[in-house]
Amino acid sequence: MEWNIKEDDIVVIREFEEYPEHLFRASEVFDDCVTGYSITGPLNGVYGEPAYELILKVYPV
């Protein structure tokens, strides 16, 4: 799936390992991943670089 993610977009990250589905704010967008910070859930405030296969959708504003 081709995403149209831009800087400061909020995306929904799917559940993985022991972490539930959560929201993530994209700081930078690359060909293979986005970088930024989780804004909900147990990873709230934690920096990450989720690959596109972890993204369920762009969160509607």
N, C-alpha and C positions, 0 to 999 in steps of 0.2 A: 504494500500500500504506500502511496506517495503522500507524505504529510506536507502541509503548508504551515509549518511551525516557524514563528518569528520570535525574536528576543522579547522577553517579558510575557510570553504566552504561558498559560497554565495548562498542563497536560495531566491526564489521569494515567498513573503507572499501575500496571496489573499486579496482582498478588504474586510474590516470588519468595522462595525459601520460606522463612518464618515471618515475612513482612506482609501485612495486608495491603489491599489496594489503597493508594493514597494520591494526593495532589502534589505536583512538582512545578516550580516556576523555572522556565528556561532562561538562562543568562546568555548562552551562546549556542548557535546551531551549526552542526557540522554534517558532513555526508553520512557518517555512520552512527552519530549519537548527538545528544544535546548535553550541555552542562548546566548546572544550577543547583538549586536547593529544594529539598522537600519542604512543603508548607503545612502538611497534616500528618497525623499518625505518629508512630513511634520513631520515625526518622525525621521528624519536624526539626528544621534548622540544619540538617546534615547535607553537606555537599555531595553531589553525585554526578555520574556521567552515564545515564541509562541509554542503552542501545534502542533503536527504534522498535525492535520486537517486544520491548517491555511497555511501550506506549499503547494504550487502548484507544484514546481519542484526545482531541483538543477540548479542554473544558470550556463550555459556553460562558461568555461573560455577560 
